[in-house]
Amino acid sequence: MVIHVRHSKIMATGFLLVLFAFILTAFLKQNCLHDSAGTAMTAFEEQDIKDQLLVYLFLDNLQEQSDLFYEPYYTLNPEIVYYLTTVKEVTSDGPYTCIKFVTLPYLGPHDTIGEDEISFCINHSGEVVSTEFRHLNSYTLPDYLRSLEKGALPPTSQ
């Protein structure tokens, strides 16, 4: 009888490990790119080092703009992290250099709530000005995080 109970626990543990591995593999395939050697890479890692540096330098500014946008809609501010942020475009317009970022803010254990485009312009003296915030996509929160919602997000812009 003891052997049968122990065997059942081992089988259940093994099943859970296989299930976890399957879910993790599906997540990585959906959220990662692959280089020529087949190594999984995030969109952030696919960027050149200069764009990665821009993400690092602007992370606090990105978080601030995200907080301003999402404050009326959630009880907690969604998190902006470097590995879910990419540089979409860098342009120069006279005395200003403008940078457009794409972010995937999340709540809870990395439950993405949307996709946003946030733009800044920097003048030659280093002054940073936020120029545009566009909410591109909204994603539904899982049921266990719905209590964080204050109201419906505004329509997306494309």
Disulfide bonds with the S-S distance in Angstrom:
Cys98-Cys121 2.07
